């Protein structure tokens, strides 16, 4: 599915990306001036180092488990959970087990 493609059927988000050994796989499903939606698959032990963004972000865990740190507070979300990462707050994540997430960035 290409970004901004008209969807004519329902899609199982968790099936949009596959796990790959020792890798992080991502797929952008919507990319607009006001925000984006990207689906990620992280193999166990993979993650994103601490960083900040100028925009709020919503993370929805689709499968597996992760360790997420937001402003020095640690969370352990599993499938079905979601977290809000506030703009300009340091955050990082690491796969406790292979996990998939959907990241929604809000730019306005």
Secondary structure as UniProt FT lines:
FT   TURN            3..4
FT   HELIX           13..15
FT   TURN            21..22
FT   STRAND          24..32
FT   TURN            33..34
FT   STRAND          35..42
FT   TURN            44..45
FT   STRAND          47..51
FT   STRAND          56..63
FT   STRAND          65..70
FT   TURN            71..72
FT   STRAND          73..75
FT   TURN            79..80
FT   STRAND          82..85
FT   TURN            87..88
FT   STRAND          91..95
FT   STRAND          99..106
//
